[in-house]
């Protein structure tokens, strides 16, 4: 791994103080965590739909997206910082 690759990967991480604040119930910090994972959640919630003409469409399933966000919030609040 090159030095630049490592720096780029570290830039994508959430700072520890945000994780700690989110685990303590800070709403702003929880929203920052949700914003950080927004793209990943949308990717997981993307579904393929076929219309009546046989055309394929990819859409974000909003129900699934909300369920994933709720699950993430639940796990954030259960997380204990050692």
Protein Blocks (a to p, Z undefined) as FASTA:
>chain_A
ZZklmmmmmmmpccfklmmmmmnopaklmmmmmmmmmmmmmmmmpccdddfkopacdddd
fklmmmmmmmmmmmmmmpccZZ
